[in-house]
Amino acid sequence: MKRFFISKHPTFGSYKNPVAHKIEQSPYYFWWLALTLNKEYLALCAGASDCTKVEDSPLKQVFADFGEVRCDGDKYKAFANWWRRKANDTETMGEYLFSEPVAATKVMLVDDAEAAKQSADDVSSLLISIPKNLTRKQIDKALDNIFRKELSFERGRQTRNPARSNARYSLTKPAKAESLKSAFDIIEAEREALAIGKKLSNVQLADKVGLKVEISEATRAEQDGLAEYEIYLLSTTVSRKKKLAKTAIANAAKGIFP
């Protein structure tokens, strides 16, 4: 059964050789990536057998749900394998964590008490009682009134608003994948440099990941020291993106993103 995701779900091209740019179009990839960069979460993965000793906390629940995320090789293959891993008999990890609950997909007559109880308890369904002695006009009018009160038929942006999600885990707000990508590219470039004893400036980091800033013609005309202004913009942009990535990495271990 095809599942619905409020935010864009990843596509892979090929599971054996996943296409990086396809995966990077989904914010769920960066959620997983944030966990792979969270030291506290990785420590829990390394000592999974001692998980029972960890006090109850959001971190322990996230580990119970997301499981092992460590990877040493190709991170895109690792993500593809993790996303497709079985969470239970009927769902993959991606479906289990991020897809909307399976709901009834057709209008049908409820003809027994047990089905009526299930429909009444199901927040995604609407149970309506219609007396058979009413006219079609009366029924249509009553249904219109109920629909106006109980249902909202929305299109476009609202249907993709994470705030409306009923998934186990959903984004705290809409997030552009390209913004997340540049933020995590910067963080990873900085970590790689530090690992070999180099400290890169914000401008050097921007150059390494190919980050550019757009300056309008009007602003260009107003700036005497354009080069200095461009350096200032690059530096502040990198600082902002660093903060985004670091916050996302910390939040991922709490079960929230970004």
Phi, psi and omega per residue, in radians:
M1 nan 2.287 3.129
K2 -1.277 2.280 -3.103
R3 -1.797 2.687 -3.106
F4 -1.804 2.339 3.092
F5 -2.039 2.271 3.116
I6 -1.073 -0.844 3.087
S7 -1.629 2.867 -3.050
K8 -1.109 2.153 3.110
H9 -1.475 2.742 -3.087
P10 -1.310 2.587 2.905
T11 -2.026 2.738 -2.948
F12 -2.105 -0.348 -3.027
G13 1.342 -1.091 3.066
S14 -2.554 2.343 3.127
Y15 -1.229 -0.582 3.133
K16 -1.288 -0.628 3.119
N17 -2.305 1.260 -3.062
P18 -1.096 2.571 -3.113
V19 -1.569 2.078 -3.013
A20 -0.968 -0.858 -3.030
H21 -1.171 -0.460 3.071
K22 -1.211 -0.798 3.137
I23 -1.103 -0.693 -3.064
E24 -1.267 -0.020 3.061
Q25 -1.479 -0.080 -3.121
S26 -1.924 2.263 3.083
P27 -1.143 -0.372 3.130
Y28 -1.138 -0.535 3.079
Y29 -1.094 -0.758 -3.094
F30 -1.258 -0.450 3.021
W31 -1.097 -0.859 3.096
W32 -1.064 -0.780 -3.127
L33 -1.053 -0.685 3.115
A34 -1.045 -0.709 3.107
L35 -1.133 -0.641 -3.139
T36 -1.204 -0.261 -3.133
L37 -1.851 0.020 -3.128
N38 -1.581 1.967 -3.042
K39 -1.058 -0.700 -3.125
E40 -1.118 -0.726 3.138
Y41 -1.209 -0.712 3.136
L42 -1.121 -0.622 3.091
A43 -1.107 -0.646 3.107
L44 -1.198 -0.683 3.083
C45 -1.077 -0.730 -3.098
A46 -1.148 -0.569 3.139
G47 -1.968 0.781 -3.045
A48 -0.970 -0.571 -3.114
S49 -1.195 -0.334 3.139
D50 -1.729 0.223 -3.076
C51 -1.022 -0.535 -3.109
T52 -1.156 -0.342 -3.128
K53 -1.443 -0.243 -3.126
V54 -1.317 2.297 3.131
E55 -1.087 2.642 3.105
D56 -0.999 2.251 -3.090
S57 -2.874 2.890 3.044
P58 -0.969 -0.643 -3.133
L59 -1.044 -0.769 -3.127
K60 -1.129 -0.678 3.126
Q61 -1.191 -0.711 3.109
V62 -1.071 -0.737 3.119
F63 -1.110 -0.689 3.118
A64 -1.095 -0.594 -3.092
D65 -1.526 -0.807 -3.034
F66 -1.531 -0.515 3.092
G67 1.235 -2.758 -3.096
E68 -1.180 2.241 3.129
V69 -2.214 -0.003 -3.080
R70 -1.093 2.503 3.076
C71 -2.602 2.448 -3.130
D72 -1.886 -0.410 -3.072
G73 -1.839 -2.265 -3.110
D74 -1.164 1.988 -3.071
K75 -1.213 -0.456 3.137
Y76 -1.280 -0.692 3.044
K77 -1.142 -0.720 -3.141
A78 -1.077 -0.728 3.120
F79 -1.154 -0.755 3.134
A80 -1.039 -0.749 3.126
N81 -1.147 -0.726 3.138
W82 -1.156 -0.796 -3.101
W83 -1.047 -0.647 -3.071
R84 -1.602 -0.082 3.122
R85 -1.074 2.519 3.140
K86 -1.265 2.175 3.044
A87 -1.562 -0.553 3.082
N88 -2.748 -2.924 -3.057
D89 -1.142 -0.422 -3.018
T90 -2.099 -0.166 -3.024
E91 -2.270 2.524 2.953
T92 -1.435 2.980 3.132
M93 -1.034 -0.781 -3.133
G94 -1.042 -0.782 3.134
E95 -1.159 -0.785 -3.089
Y96 -1.065 -0.740 -3.047
L97 -1.460 -0.746 -2.878
F98 -2.020 -0.265 -3.095
S99 -1.441 2.774 3.105
E100 -1.277 2.624 3.131
P101 -0.996 2.553 3.094
V102 -1.160 2.217 -3.118
A103 -2.158 2.846 3.067
A104 -1.041 2.401 -3.062
T105 -1.964 0.153 3.099
K106 -2.560 2.685 3.058
V107 -1.423 2.307 -3.102
M108 -2.577 2.825 3.101
L109 -1.413 2.228 3.065
V110 -1.590 2.037 -2.996
D111 -2.125 0.257 3.017
D112 -2.588 2.788 -3.006
A113 -1.109 -0.688 -3.112
E114 -1.141 -0.759 3.109
A115 -1.127 -0.639 3.110
A116 -1.119 -0.717 3.129
K117 -1.136 -0.739 3.120
Q118 -1.085 -0.735 3.129
S119 -1.150 -0.680 -3.141
A120 -1.157 -0.588 -3.118
D121 -1.472 -0.253 -3.074
D122 -1.520 1.979 -3.090
V123 -1.174 -0.298 -3.136
S124 -1.583 -0.002 3.136
S125 -2.092 2.823 3.121
L126 -2.196 2.089 3.141
L127 -1.743 2.132 -3.076
I128 -2.175 2.353 3.075
S129 -1.791 2.213 -3.100
I130 -2.116 1.950 3.057
P131 -1.083 2.339 -3.063
K132 -1.278 -0.261 -3.085
N133 -1.490 -0.037 3.128
L134 -1.386 2.717 3.064
T135 -1.379 2.821 3.121
R136 -1.044 -0.662 -3.136
K137 -1.121 -0.748 3.125
Q138 -1.128 -0.723 -3.139
I139 -1.130 -0.804 -3.134
D140 -1.050 -0.732 -3.141
K141 -1.129 -0.759 3.138
A142 -1.125 -0.728 3.126
L143 -1.117 -0.715 3.109
D144 -1.038 -0.741 3.129
N145 -1.116 -0.745 3.129
I146 -1.140 -0.765 -3.125
F147 -1.100 -0.708 3.127
R148 -1.078 -0.619 -3.095
K149 -1.436 -0.703 -2.956
E150 -1.754 -0.414 -3.057
L151 -2.138 2.599 3.018
S152 -2.278 2.022 -3.117
F153 -1.569 1.751 -3.031
E154 -1.939 2.652 3.068
R155 -2.228 2.880 2.986
G156 1.227 -2.356 -2.921
R157 -1.026 -0.729 -3.070
Q158 -1.095 -0.567 -3.127
T159 -1.208 -0.252 3.127
R160 -1.930 0.273 -3.130
N161 -1.390 2.051 -3.121
P162 -0.989 -0.442 3.137
A163 -1.112 -0.334 -3.116
R164 -1.681 0.058 -3.074
S165 -1.326 2.527 3.019
N166 -1.984 0.276 3.110
A167 -1.216 2.832 3.099
R168 -1.035 -0.703 3.105
Y169 -2.325 2.309 3.105
S170 -2.481 2.766 3.130
L171 -1.090 2.566 3.113
T172 -1.290 -0.363 3.116
K173 -2.821 2.812 3.082
P174 -1.017 2.404 -3.125
A175 -2.361 2.294 3.110
K176 -1.414 2.222 -3.098
A177 -1.052 -0.645 -3.118
E178 -1.158 -0.564 3.088
S179 -1.231 -0.723 3.086
L180 -1.117 -0.702 -3.132
K181 -1.057 -0.850 -3.113
S182 -1.129 -0.625 3.122
A183 -1.134 -0.799 -3.126
F184 -1.295 -0.531 3.043
D185 -1.053 -0.739 -3.131
I186 -1.143 -0.816 -3.133
I187 -1.065 -0.755 -3.113
E188 -1.219 -0.636 3.089
A189 -1.125 -0.699 3.118
E190 -1.134 -0.745 -3.135
R191 -1.150 -0.702 3.123
E192 -1.103 -0.704 3.131
A193 -1.167 -0.779 3.140
L194 -1.108 -0.557 -3.128
A195 -1.124 -0.429 3.106
I196 -1.904 0.323 3.034
G197 1.422 0.313 3.136
K198 -1.923 2.429 3.062
K199 -2.002 2.039 -3.101
L200 -1.665 2.468 3.050
S201 -1.277 2.922 3.110
N202 -1.036 -0.691 -3.138
V203 -1.171 -0.685 3.092
Q204 -1.134 -0.680 3.098
L205 -1.118 -0.731 3.115
A206 -1.053 -0.741 3.134
D207 -1.150 -0.678 -3.095
K208 -1.141 -0.659 -3.112
V209 -1.689 0.020 3.100
G210 1.324 0.499 -3.135
L211 -1.401 2.269 3.104
K212 -2.116 2.718 3.031
V213 -2.048 2.483 3.131
E214 -1.655 2.296 3.116
I215 -2.117 2.157 -3.095
S216 -1.168 2.768 3.126
E217 -1.078 -0.641 3.132
A218 -1.107 -0.751 3.134
T219 -1.170 -0.693 3.110
R220 -1.026 -0.692 -3.119
A221 -1.205 -0.525 -3.094
E222 -1.434 -0.419 -3.036
Q223 -1.563 2.155 3.059
D224 -1.325 -0.863 3.123
G225 -1.694 1.340 -3.041
L226 -1.101 -0.709 -3.117
A227 -1.080 -0.769 3.130
E228 -1.133 -0.672 3.136
Y229 -1.159 -0.695 3.131
E230 -1.142 -0.685 3.087
I231 -1.098 -0.733 3.113
Y232 -1.070 -0.797 3.140
L233 -1.093 -0.778 3.127
L234 -1.046 -0.799 -3.096
S235 -1.104 -0.778 -3.132
T236 -1.211 -0.603 3.102
T237 -1.141 -0.763 3.113
V238 -1.112 -0.729 3.114
S239 -1.050 -0.740 3.136
R240 -1.129 -0.714 -3.127
K241 -1.251 -0.601 3.037
K242 -1.042 -0.783 -3.138
K243 -1.092 -0.722 3.114
L244 -1.033 -0.848 -3.102
A245 -1.157 -0.762 -3.116
K246 -1.146 -0.670 3.082
T247 -1.136 -0.745 3.140
A248 -1.109 -0.698 3.133
I249 -1.123 -0.753 3.117
A250 -1.178 -0.738 -3.095
N251 -1.194 -0.572 -3.084
A252 -0.999 -0.620 3.137
A253 -1.299 -0.172 3.087
K254 -1.750 -0.015 3.138
G255 1.508 0.288 3.121
I256 -2.237 2.700 -3.107
F257 -2.838 2.475 -0.048
P258 -1.518 nan nan
